[in-house]
């Protein structure tokens, strides 16, 4: 509600968002309002709403990215403990995953541009929860998919005679590569990302993925990283398996977006 007179104070107070005129508005109206429009231009309200919706969207995207990726990591360890399997991740490797992904991938969504359709949406109810039913479903789905891919590859490699160190390296890379792909999925909440804007519209996402790839190459091949984290070199075939897991999660999540 937008008002400027002293008699408008009760209405401004009761409104979900009360807006007073900054130049022509009465001081009582300004005190009762939630916002003061300093230029008295109604177009500024629309611009502010667009900016606010963009910020809120980015918050939702960040949560939608972080919860399932952390959930997938936790489920890998929990499943191994429940079924009394060899741990697919050491504590140091879990720390590495969090350091590598949070410091690169997680921050990229803060720079996500506002979607063009944001002003065509109806206003959301003020009491609407951030974690909707769709969010809970997406978190559970991606967490289980990530756990299945990483743990499945780990057990497959052990059955094939691969060393525990190599199998754990594959599990770590499967989780991180999956998070890279899922970061792209998270750019849109309920829209397809299989287009030029969806895949390449945020240079910070591309830069974060590039940085994370460099870190994972160091993790697998740098001798000092191998000594710290117990990692080992991967063959091209093993990298293909890791990419396959990441792509599988990417297309399942894309099906949900579409």
BADOPA-857625 format. One line per 2 residues: number of its first residue (from 1); for each residue x, y, z of N, C-alpha, C, O. Coordinates in pm, whole numbers, always signed. Example, Ala and Ser with C-alpha at 12.3 -4.5 7.8 and 13.67 -1.06 7.14 Angstrom:
2
1) +1319,-569,+780,+1230,-450,+780,+1320,-330,+780,+1424,-332,+846 | +1285,-225,+708,+1367,-106,+714,+1290,+3,+787,+1341,+114,+804;
This chain:
258
1) +85,-118,+0,+0,+0,+0,+89,+124,+0,+188,+131,+72 | +52,+222,-82,+129,+345,-95,+42,+463,-53,-65,+484,-110;
3) +88,+541,+44,+12,+656,+93,+109,+767,+134,+230,+745,+144 | +52,+889,+157,+139,+1001,+193,+83,+1092,+302,+152,+1183,+345;
5) -42,+1069,+347,-103,+1160,+443,-102,+1108,+585,-79,+989,+608 | -126,+1199,+682,-126,+1160,+823,-239,+1064,+853,-223,+975,+937;
7) -355,+1080,+784,-468,+991,+807,-448,+853,+746,-531,+764,+765 | -338,+833,+670,-309,+703,+609,-224,+614,+699,-197,+500,+664;
9) -184,+663,+813,-95,+588,+901,-151,+452,+943,-77,+354,+939 | -280,+442,+983,-333,+310,+1020,-328,+210,+905,-295,+93,+925;
11) -360,+257,+783,-358,+167,+668,-216,+122,+636,-193,+6,+601 | -121,+213,+647,+20,+178,+622,+70,+77,+724,+148,-12,+692;
13) +25,+94,+849,+69,+2,+955,+13,-138,+933,+83,-236,+956 | -114,-148,+888,-178,-278,+871,-136,-348,+742,-152,-470,+731;
15) -85,-276,+646,-48,-337,+517,+71,-431,+534,+153,-414,+623 | +78,-531,+446,+194,-621,+447,+322,-541,+424,+423,-562,+492;
17) +317,-449,+328,+430,-358,+305,+372,-219,+284,+308,-192,+182 | +395,-133,+379,+348,+4,+366,+458,+93,+308,+571,+91,+356;
19) +423,+170,+203,+520,+255,+135,+474,+400,+144,+362,+432,+103 | +558,+488,+195,+526,+630,+206,+608,+710,+105,+718,+670,+67;
21) +552,+822,+63,+623,+912,-27,+732,+989,+51,+706,+1043,+158 | +851,+993,-5,+962,+1057,+65,+963,+1208,+52,+1003,+1278,+144;
23) +919,+1258,-63,+924,+1403,-87,+797,+1472,-39,+804,+1574,+30 | +683,+1417,-75,+555,+1482,-44,+484,+1420,+74,+382,+1472,+119;
25) +536,+1310,+126,+467,+1240,+233,+479,+1308,+367,+577,+1376,+396 | +375,+1289,+449,+374,+1342,+584,+467,+1260,+673,+486,+1140,+650;
27) +525,+1323,+776,+618,+1254,+864,+552,+1137,+936,+616,+1035,+962 | +425,+1152,+969,+353,+1043,+1036,+341,+922,+944,+354,+808,+988;
29) +315,+949,+816,+306,+840,+719,+440,+769,+704,+445,+646,+694 | +547,+846,+703,+680,+786,+690,+712,+697,+810,+769,+589,+795;
31) +675,+744,+930,+703,+667,+1051,+624,+537,+1053,+673,+436,+1104 | +502,+537,+998,+415,+419,+1001,+447,+319,+891,+402,+205,+898;
33) +523,+360,+789,+546,+274,+673,+666,+183,+694,+750,+207,+781 | +673,+79,+613,+789,-11,+612,+899,+42,+521,+1017,+17,+545;
35) +860,+113,+417,+955,+167,+321,+919,+312,+291,+803,+351,+298 | +1020,+391,+257,+998,+530,+216,+1054,+547,+76,+1171,+518,+50;
37) +969,+595,-15,+1006,+611,-155,+1062,+753,-173,+986,+848,-186 | +1194,+766,-173,+1256,+899,-170,+1233,+978,-299,+1229,+1101,-296;
39) +1219,+908,-414,+1201,+984,-538,+1055,+997,-579,+1025,+1054,-684 | +962,+944,-497,+818,+952,-527,+784,+897,-665,+688,+941,-728;
41) +862,+800,-712,+841,+742,-845,+793,+598,-828,+865,+514,-772 | +672,+569,-876,+615,+436,-859,+696,+329,-932,+692,+212,-895;
43) +769,+367,-1036,+852,+270,-1107,+962,+215,-1016,+1010,+103,-1037 | +1002,+294,-917,+1105,+248,-823,+1053,+130,-742,+1131,+41,-705;
45) +922,+128,-713,+865,+16,-638,+880,-113,-719,+920,-216,-665 | +848,-106,-848,+860,-223,-933,+1005,-271,-941,+1031,-391,-938;
47) +1098,-176,-951,+1240,-212,-956,+1285,-278,-825,+1363,-373,-827 | +1234,-227,-712,+1269,-284,-583,+1211,-424,-565,+1276,-514,-511;
49) +1087,-441,-612,+1025,-573,-605,+1103,-674,-689,+1126,-787,-647 | +1144,-631,-808,+1222,-721,-894,+1355,-759,-828,+1395,-876,-830;
51) +1421,-661,-770,+1548,-689,-703,+1527,-782,-583,+1605,-875,-563 | +1423,-756,-506,+1395,-840,-391,+1363,-983,-428,+1407,-1077,-363;
53) +1284,-999,-535,+1252,-1135,-580,+1377,-1207,-630,+1391,-1328,-611 | +1467,-1133,-694,+1591,-1194,-741,+1677,-1241,-626,+1733,-1351,-630;
55) +1689,-1158,-522,+1768,-1196,-404,+1706,-1318,-336,+1778,-1410,-296 | +1574,-1319,-322,+1506,-1432,-257,+1523,-1560,-340,+1543,-1668,-285;
57) +1515,-1546,-472,+1537,-1661,-560,+1677,-1719,-540,+1695,-1840,-532 | +1777,-1631,-532,+1915,-1678,-516,+1935,-1747,-382,+2012,-1843,-371;
59) +1866,-1699,-280,+1872,-1766,-151,+1814,-1907,-161,+1871,-2002,-109 | +1699,-1919,-229,+1637,-2050,-247,+1726,-2142,-330,+1737,-2261,-300;
61) +1789,-2088,-432,+1878,-2170,-515,+1998,-2219,-436,+2041,-2333,-452 | +2052,-2132,-351,+2166,-2173,-270,+2127,-2287,-174,+2200,-2385,-160;
63) +2011,-2272,-109,+1963,-2376,-19,+1936,-2505,-96,+1969,-2615,-50 | +1875,-2491,-214,+1843,-2608,-296,+1969,-2678,-345,+1965,-2797,-377;
65) +2079,-2606,-353,+2206,-2668,-392,+2278,-2729,-272,+2327,-2842,-281 | +2285,-2658,-162,+2367,-2701,-49,+2306,-2818,+27,+2380,-2909,+66;
67) +2176,-2819,+49,+2116,-2926,+129,+2134,-3065,+67,+2180,-3155,+136 | +2098,-3086,-59,+2115,-3222,-113,+2260,-3263,-132,+2293,-3381,-120;
69) +2350,-3166,-162,+2490,-3205,-180,+2550,-3248,-46,+2625,-3345,-40 | +2518,-3176,+60,+2565,-3218,+192,+2493,-3345,+238,+2551,-3430,+305;
71) +2365,-3357,+200,+2292,-3479,+234,+2349,-3601,+166,+2355,-3708,+225 | +2392,-3585,+40,+2452,-3698,-32,+2581,-3744,+34,+2604,-3864,+47;
73) +2664,-3649,+74,+2789,-3685,+142,+2760,-3762,+271,+2823,-3864,+299 | +2663,-3712,+349,+2632,-3778,+475,+2576,-3918,+452,+2611,-4011,+525;
75) +2489,-3934,+352,+2429,-4064,+327,+2531,-4168,+284,+2517,-4286,+316 | +2635,-4126,+212,+2740,-4220,+172,+2803,-4285,+295,+2821,-4406,+300;
77) +2837,-4202,+393,+2901,-4254,+514,+2803,-4333,+598,+2836,-4439,+650 | +2680,-4281,+612,+2579,-4349,+693,+2547,-4487,+637,+2537,-4585,+712;
79) +2530,-4496,+505,+2499,-4625,+442,+2612,-4725,+463,+2588,-4842,+490 | +2736,-4678,+451,+2850,-4768,+471,+2855,-4819,+615,+2887,-4936,+638;
81) +2824,-4733,+711,+2825,-4776,+851,+2712,-4874,+878,+2732,-4976,+944 | +2592,-4845,+827,+2477,-4932,+851,+2498,-5072,+794,+2459,-5171,+856;
83) +2559,-5080,+678,+2579,-5210,+613,+2718,-5268,+641,+2760,-5366,+579 | +2789,-5204,+736,+2920,-5251,+781,+3017,-5270,+662,+3081,-5374,+647;
85) +3023,-5165,+579,+3112,-5166,+463,+3237,-5085,+494,+3241,-5008,+590 | +3339,-5103,+412,+3457,-5017,+421,+3415,-4873,+395,+3342,-4846,+300;
87) +3459,-4781,+478,+3420,-4641,+461,+3467,-4589,+326,+3587,-4596,+296 | +3377,-4537,+243,+3417,-4485,+112,+3485,-4349,+119,+3548,-4306,+22;
89) +3473,-4281,+233,+3534,-4149,+251,+3601,-4144,+387,+3542,-4184,+487 | +3722,-4094,+390,+3788,-4070,+519,+3746,-3932,+570,+3698,-3850,+493;
91) +3764,-3906,+700,+3731,-3772,+752,+3803,-3659,+677,+3745,-3553,+652 | +3929,-3682,+642,+4005,-3579,+568,+3943,-3555,+431,+3940,-3441,+383;
93) +3896,-3661,+367,+3836,-3646,+234,+3701,-3574,+241,+3668,-3496,+152 | +3623,-3600,+346,+3498,-3526,+366,+3529,-3377,+383,+3460,-3292,+327;
95) +3632,-3347,+461,+3673,-3208,+479,+3715,-3146,+346,+3681,-3031,+317 | +3788,-3222,+265,+3830,-3171,+135,+3710,-3140,+46,+3706,-3035,-18;
97) +3613,-3230,+42,+3494,-3207,-41,+3427,-3076,+0,+3391,-2995,-86 | +3411,-3056,+130,+3344,-2934,+177,+3426,-2809,+146,+3371,-2707,+107;
99) +3558,-2817,+164,+3643,-2702,+134,+3642,-2670,-15,+3632,-2554,-54 | +3654,-2773,-98,+3664,-2753,-242,+3534,-2702,-302,+3535,-2618,-392;
101) +3420,-2753,-253,+3293,-2716,-314,+3234,-2588,-256,+3181,-2505,-330 | +3243,-2571,-123,+3185,-2450,-63,+3263,-2326,-104,+3204,-2221,-130;
103) +3396,-2337,-111,+3478,-2221,-145,+3469,-2185,-293,+3509,-2075,-332 | +3418,-2273,-376,+3408,-2244,-519,+3262,-2251,-565,+3205,-2149,-602;
105) +3203,-2369,-563,+3070,-2388,-621,+2962,-2313,-544,+2879,-2245,-604 | +2963,-2324,-411,+2855,-2268,-332,+2840,-2117,-346,+2729,-2065,-340;
107) +2951,-2046,-366,+2946,-1900,-373,+2894,-1849,-507,+2848,-1735,-516 | +2901,-1932,-611,+2867,-1883,-745,+2721,-1842,-757,+2690,-1751,-833;
109) +2631,-1909,-684,+2489,-1878,-696,+2454,-1742,-638,+2346,-1690,-666 | +2542,-1684,-557,+2516,-1550,-505,+2517,-1446,-616,+2460,-1338,-601;
111) +2582,-1478,-729,+2592,-1385,-841,+2497,-1421,-955,+2513,-1374,-1067 | +2399,-1503,-924,+2303,-1544,-1026,+2217,-1425,-1069,+2157,-1360,-983;
113) +2209,-1395,-1200,+2125,-1283,-1244,+1977,-1313,-1223,+1935,-1429,-1224 | +1898,-1209,-1204,+1755,-1225,-1185,+1690,-1283,-1310,+1718,-1237,-1421;
115) +1605,-1382,-1293,+1540,-1446,-1407,+1442,-1348,-1473,+1379,-1267,-1405 | +1430,-1359,-1604,+1344,-1265,-1679,+1197,-1280,-1645,+1120,-1185,-1661;
117) +1156,-1397,-1597,+1015,-1422,-1569,+974,-1383,-1427,+860,-1406,-1387 | +1066,-1324,-1351,+1040,-1306,-1209,+922,-1214,-1182,+851,-1233,-1083;
119) +897,-1114,-1268,+787,-1020,-1245,+654,-1070,-1300,+551,-1005,-1282 | +656,-1184,-1366,+531,-1241,-1416,+470,-1339,-1316,+361,-1392,-1339;
121) +538,-1363,-1206,+487,-1454,-1104,+390,-1380,-1012,+407,-1260,-988 | +292,-1449,-960,+205,-1386,-859,+280,-1369,-728,+376,-1443,-703;
123) +240,-1275,-645,+308,-1259,-515,+297,-1386,-432,+194,-1453,-433 | +403,-1418,-360,+398,-1536,-274,+333,-1498,-141,+346,-1384,-96;
125) +263,-1591,-78,+203,-1562,+54,+311,-1528,+156,+416,-1592,+156 | +289,-1430,+240,+391,-1392,+340,+429,-1507,+433,+541,-1512,+485;
127) +335,-1601,+455,+361,-1712,+547,+420,-1834,+477,+441,-1937,+540 | +448,-1823,+348,+500,-1938,+274,+637,-1979,+326,+725,-1894,+345;
129) +656,-2109,+349,+783,-2159,+400,+886,-2167,+289,+853,-2193,+173 | +1012,-2144,+326,+1120,-2156,+228,+1134,-2300,+181,+1157,-2325,+63;
131) +1120,-2395,+273,+1132,-2537,+239,+994,-2593,+207,+924,-2644,+294 | +956,-2581,+81,+827,-2632,+35,+836,-2783,+14,+942,-2844,+28;
133) +721,-2843,-22,+720,-2985,-51,+812,-3021,-165,+876,-3126,-163 | +820,-2934,-266,+910,-2956,-379,+1056,-2956,-332,+1136,-3038,-377;
135) +1088,-2865,-243,+1226,-2859,-192,+1264,-2987,-119,+1372,-3043,-139 | +1173,-3034,-32,+1201,-3156,+44,+1220,-3274,-50,+1312,-3354,-32;
137) +1134,-3283,-153,+1146,-3391,-250,+1277,-3382,-326,+1344,-3484,-345 | +1316,-3263,-370,+1440,-3246,-446,+1561,-3280,-360,+1655,-3345,-407;
139) +1560,-3236,-235,+1672,-3266,-145,+1687,-3416,-127,+1797,-3470,-135 | +1576,-3484,-103,+1581,-3630,-83,+1625,-3701,-210,+1708,-3792,-204;
141) +1571,-3660,-324,+1602,-3726,-451,+1750,-3713,-485,+1817,-3813,-512 | +1801,-3591,-484,+1941,-3569,-523,+2036,-3632,-421,+2140,-3686,-459;
143) +2002,-3626,-293,+2087,-3688,-191,+2100,-3838,-215,+2210,-3893,-209 | +1987,-3904,-241,+1989,-4049,-264,+2063,-4082,-393,+2139,-4178,-397;
145) +2042,-4004,-498,+2111,-4028,-625,+2262,-4013,-608,+2339,-4094,-659 | +2303,-3908,-538,+2446,-3886,-518,+2507,-3999,-434,+2615,-4049,-466;
147) +2437,-4039,-329,+2485,-4150,-246,+2494,-4279,-327,+2593,-4351,-317 | +2391,-4308,-407,+2391,-4431,-485,+2505,-4433,-586,+2571,-4536,-603;
149) +2529,-4321,-651,+2636,-4315,-750,+2773,-4330,-689,+2854,-4410,-737 | +2801,-4254,-583,+2934,-4258,-521,+2960,-4392,-453,+3066,-4452,-472;
151) +2863,-4440,-375,+2883,-4567,-304,+2883,-4683,-402,+2959,-4779,-385 | +2799,-4675,-505,+2797,-4781,-606,+2930,-4793,-679,+2980,-4903,-701;
153) +2987,-4678,-718,+3117,-4681,-784,+3226,-4733,-691,+3312,-4810,-733 | +3221,-4693,-565,+3320,-4739,-468,+3318,-4890,-454,+3422,-4955,-460;
155) +3199,-4947,-437,+3188,-5092,-421,+3224,-5165,-549,+3285,-5272,-546 | +3186,-5108,-662,+3220,-5168,-792,+3371,-5177,-809,+3424,-5279,-851;
157) +3438,-5069,-775,+3583,-5068,-790,+3651,-5168,-695,+3748,-5233,-733 | +3601,-5179,-573,+3658,-5277,-481,+3639,-5419,-533,+3729,-5502,-523;
159) +3519,-5446,-588,+3492,-5579,-643,+3581,-5608,-763,+3611,-5724,-792 | +3623,-5504,-833,+3708,-5521,-951,+3856,-5534,-915,+3940,-5550,-1003;
161) +3886,-5528,-786,+4025,-5544,-743,+4102,-5414,-728,+4223,-5416,-707 | +4032,-5301,-740,+4098,-5172,-723,+4137,-5151,-577,+4069,-5200,-487;
163) +4245,-5080,-553,+4286,-5053,-416,+4184,-4964,-347,+4108,-4892,-411 | +4184,-4970,-215,+4092,-4887,-137,+4118,-4739,-164,+4024,-4660,-173;
165) +4245,-4701,-177,+4280,-4561,-203,+4220,-4512,-335,+4163,-4403,-341 | +4232,-4594,-440,+4177,-4556,-570,+4025,-4552,-566,+3964,-4461,-622;
167) +3965,-4650,-499,+3818,-4653,-490,+3766,-4532,-414,+3664,-4475,-451 | +3835,-4492,-309,+3794,-4372,-235,+3813,-4246,-318,+3731,-4154,-311;
169) +3919,-4241,-396,+3940,-4125,-483,+3826,-4114,-584,+3778,-4004,-612 | +3783,-4227,-638,+3671,-4227,-732,+3543,-4180,-663,+3466,-4103,-721;
171) +3521,-4225,-540,+3402,-4183,-467,+3403,-4032,-442,+3300,-3965,-459 | +3518,-3978,-403,+3530,-3834,-381,+3503,-3758,-510,+3426,-3662,-512;
173) +3566,-3802,-618,+3547,-3733,-746,+3403,-3747,-796,+3350,-3654,-857 | +3339,-3859,-770,+3200,-3876,-811,+3111,-3775,-740,+3021,-3717,-801;
175) +3135,-3754,-612,+3055,-3657,-536,+3079,-3516,-588,+2984,-3441,-611 | +3206,-3479,-606,+3237,-3342,-648,+3190,-3315,-791,+3134,-3209,-819;
177) +3212,-3410,-881,+3166,-3391,-1019,+3014,-3381,-1024,+2959,-3300,-1099 | +2946,-3462,-943,+2800,-3453,-937,+2757,-3315,-888,+2660,-3258,-939;
179) +2827,-3261,-790,+2793,-3127,-741,+2815,-3022,-848,+2741,-2924,-856 | +2918,-3040,-932,+2940,-2945,-1042,+2820,-2944,-1137,+2770,-2838,-1174;
181) +2776,-3063,-1176,+2661,-3071,-1266,+2535,-3017,-1199,+2456,-2946,-1261 | +2518,-3052,-1071,+2396,-3009,-1002,+2396,-2858,-979,+2289,-2798,-966;
183) +2513,-2797,-973,+2518,-2651,-962,+2450,-2586,-1082,+2379,-2487,-1067 | +2471,-2642,-1199,+2405,-2589,-1319,+2254,-2608,-1308,+2178,-2517,-1341;
185) +2210,-2727,-1262,+2067,-2750,-1241,+2007,-2647,-1147,+1893,-2603,-1166 | +2083,-2608,-1045,+2030,-2520,-940,+2014,-2376,-987,+1957,-2294,-916;
187) +2065,-2342,-1106,+2050,-2205,-1157,+1904,-2170,-1180,+1866,-2054,-1167 | +1821,-2268,-1213,+1677,-2247,-1227,+1606,-2344,-1135,+1644,-2461,-1125;
189) +1504,-2297,-1068,+1432,-2383,-974,+1329,-2469,-1044,+1320,-2590,-1020 | +1251,-2408,-1131,+1145,-2484,-1199,+1142,-2455,-1348,+1035,-2443,-1408;
191) +1258,-2445,-1409,+1266,-2422,-1553,+1385,-2497,-1608,+1482,-2521,-1537 | +1376,-2535,-1734,+1484,-2611,-1797,+1609,-2524,-1810,+1602,-2404,-1833;
193) +1724,-2588,-1794,+1851,-2516,-1812,+1921,-2562,-1941,+2035,-2523,-1967 | +1852,-2644,-2021,+1912,-2691,-2146,+1893,-2588,-2257,+1824,-2613,-2356;
195) +1953,-2474,-2239,+1954,-2368,-2339,+2080,-2285,-2314,+2151,-2305,-2216 | +2106,-2191,-2403,+2230,-2113,-2394,+2237,-2036,-2262,+2341,-2035,-2195;
197) +2127,-1972,-2225,+2128,-1894,-2100,+2144,-1984,-1979,+2218,-1951,-1886 | +2076,-2098,-1980,+2083,-2188,-1866,+2220,-2248,-1845,+2264,-2266,-1731;
199) +2289,-2280,-1953,+2419,-2344,-1943,+2534,-2244,-1928,+2632,-2272,-1860 | +2520,-2127,-1993,+2634,-2034,-1997,+2600,-1894,-1947,+2680,-1802,-1964;
201) +2483,-1875,-1887,+2438,-1741,-1851,+2502,-1681,-1728,+2484,-1561,-1702 | +2575,-1759,-1650,+2640,-1706,-1530,+2788,-1741,-1536,+2826,-1856,-1515;
203) +2871,-1642,-1566,+3014,-1668,-1581,+3079,-1709,-1449,+3184,-1773,-1448 | +3016,-1671,-1337,+3071,-1710,-1208,+3054,-1860,-1184,+3141,-1924,-1124;
205) +2944,-1915,-1231,+2923,-2060,-1222,+3028,-2132,-1306,+3086,-2231,-1260 | +3053,-2084,-1427,+3153,-2147,-1513,+3292,-2135,-1451,+3371,-2229,-1457;
207) +3322,-2019,-1393,+3451,-2001,-1328,+3467,-2091,-1206,+3575,-2145,-1181 | +3358,-2106,-1129,+3364,-2192,-1010,+3386,-2338,-1050,+3464,-2408,-986;
209) +3318,-2382,-1155,+3335,-2520,-1201,+3478,-2542,-1250,+3539,-2645,-1221 | +3532,-2444,-1323,+3671,-2456,-1371,+3768,-2465,-1254,+3859,-2549,-1255;
211) +3750,-2380,-1153,+3838,-2384,-1036,+3827,-2517,-964,+3927,-2572,-917 | +3705,-2569,-954,+3685,-2697,-885,+3748,-2812,-962,+3800,-2906,-901;
213) +3745,-2806,-1094,+3810,-2909,-1175,+3961,-2909,-1149,+4022,-3015,-1133 | +4019,-2790,-1144,+4163,-2780,-1116,+4195,-2840,-980,+4293,-2913,-966;
215) +4113,-2811,-881,+4135,-2864,-747,+4125,-3016,-745,+4202,-3083,-677 | +4030,-3072,-821,+4014,-3217,-822,+4128,-3286,-896,+4167,-3397,-860;
217) +4180,-3222,-998,+4298,-3278,-1066,+4416,-3281,-971,+4490,-3379,-966 | +4434,-3173,-895,+4541,-3171,-794,+4517,-3279,-689,+4611,-3346,-645;
219) +4392,-3296,-649,+4358,-3397,-548,+4399,-3537,-593,+4446,-3617,-513 | +4382,-3565,-721,+4410,-3700,-771,+4555,-3721,-811,+4607,-3832,-800;
221) +4623,-3614,-857,+4754,-3635,-919,+4871,-3570,-844,+4985,-3613,-861 | +4846,-3469,-763,+4957,-3402,-695,+5008,-3490,-580,+4929,-3531,-495;
223) +5137,-3519,-576,+5191,-3605,-471,+5163,-3554,-329,+5134,-3633,-240 | +5172,-3422,-307,+5149,-3372,-172,+5002,-3389,-132,+4974,-3409,-14;
225) +4909,-3381,-228,+4768,-3405,-199,+4743,-3552,-170,+4663,-3587,-83 | +4811,-3637,-244,+4798,-3781,-219,+4846,-3816,-79,+4788,-3901,-12;
227) +4953,-3750,-36,+5006,-3778,+98,+4912,-3729,+207,+4900,-3792,+312 | +4846,-3616,+184,+4757,-3559,+286,+4624,-3632,+292,+4575,-3664,+400;
229) +4565,-3658,+174,+4427,-3709,+170,+4417,-3858,+134,+4306,-3912,+131 | +4528,-3923,+107,+4521,-4065,+73,+4458,-4091,-62,+4397,-4196,-82;
231) +4470,-3998,-155,+4413,-4013,-288,+4513,-4082,-380,+4628,-4106,-343 | +4467,-4114,-502,+4555,-4180,-598,+4514,-4140,-739,+4407,-4084,-760;
233) +4600,-4170,-834,+4576,-4134,-973,+4459,-4215,-1030,+4439,-4331,-994 | +4382,-4151,-1118,+4271,-4220,-1184,+4302,-4240,-1332,+4369,-4158,-1394;
235) +4254,-4350,-1386,+4271,-4379,-1528,+4161,-4307,-1607,+4061,-4268,-1548 | +4178,-4290,-1738,+4071,-4230,-1818,+3938,-4304,-1805,+3833,-4241,-1802;
237) +3943,-4436,-1797,+3819,-4514,-1782,+3749,-4479,-1651,+3626,-4468,-1648 | +3825,-4461,-1546,+3765,-4427,-1417,+3704,-4286,-1419,+3602,-4262,-1356;
239) +3768,-4195,-1492,+3710,-4061,-1506,+3577,-4067,-1582,+3484,-3994,-1550 | +3568,-4155,-1682,+3444,-4170,-1757,+3332,-4219,-1666,+3218,-4172,-1676;
241) +3364,-4312,-1577,+3263,-4361,-1483,+3215,-4248,-1392,+3095,-4235,-1366 | +3308,-4168,-1344,+3273,-4055,-1257,+3183,-3956,-1332,+3083,-3910,-1277;
243) +3219,-3924,-1456,+3137,-3833,-1536,+2998,-3890,-1561,+2899,-3817,-1564 | +2992,-4022,-1578,+2863,-4086,-1600,+2769,-4066,-1482,+2650,-4041,-1501;
245) +2821,-4077,-1361,+2738,-4055,-1242,+2690,-3910,-1238,+2573,-3884,-1211 | +2780,-3815,-1266,+2742,-3675,-1264,+2635,-3643,-1368,+2541,-3570,-1340;
247) +2650,-3698,-1487,+2551,-3674,-1593,+2416,-3736,-1559,+2312,-3679,-1591 | +2418,-3852,-1496,+2292,-3917,-1459,+2212,-3829,-1363,+2092,-3810,-1382;
249) +2278,-3775,-1262,+2209,-3685,-1167,+2164,-3558,-1238,+2056,-3507,-1212 | +2248,-3507,-1328,+2214,-3385,-1402,+2085,-3401,-1480,+1998,-3314,-1475;
251) +2069,-3511,-1552,+1950,-3527,-1636,+1826,-3561,-1555,+1715,-3525,-1594 | +1843,-3631,-1442,+1728,-3654,-1355,+1678,-3523,-1296,+1557,-3497,-1295;
253) +1770,-3440,-1247,+1732,-3309,-1192,+1676,-3219,-1301,+1585,-3140,-1274 | +1728,-3228,-1421,+1674,-3150,-1533,+1530,-3191,-1563,+1445,-3107,-1594;
255) +1503,-3322,-1552,+1365,-3368,-1571,+1272,-3309,-1468,+1157,-3279,-1499 | +1320,-3291,-1345,+1240,-3228,-1241,+1217,-3081,-1272,+1107,-3030,-1254;
257) +1323,-3011,-1321,+1309,-2869,-1355,+1210,-2848,-1468,+1126,-2759,-1465 | +1224,-2935,-1571,+1140,-2918,-1688,+995,-2947,-1663,+913,-2936,-1754;
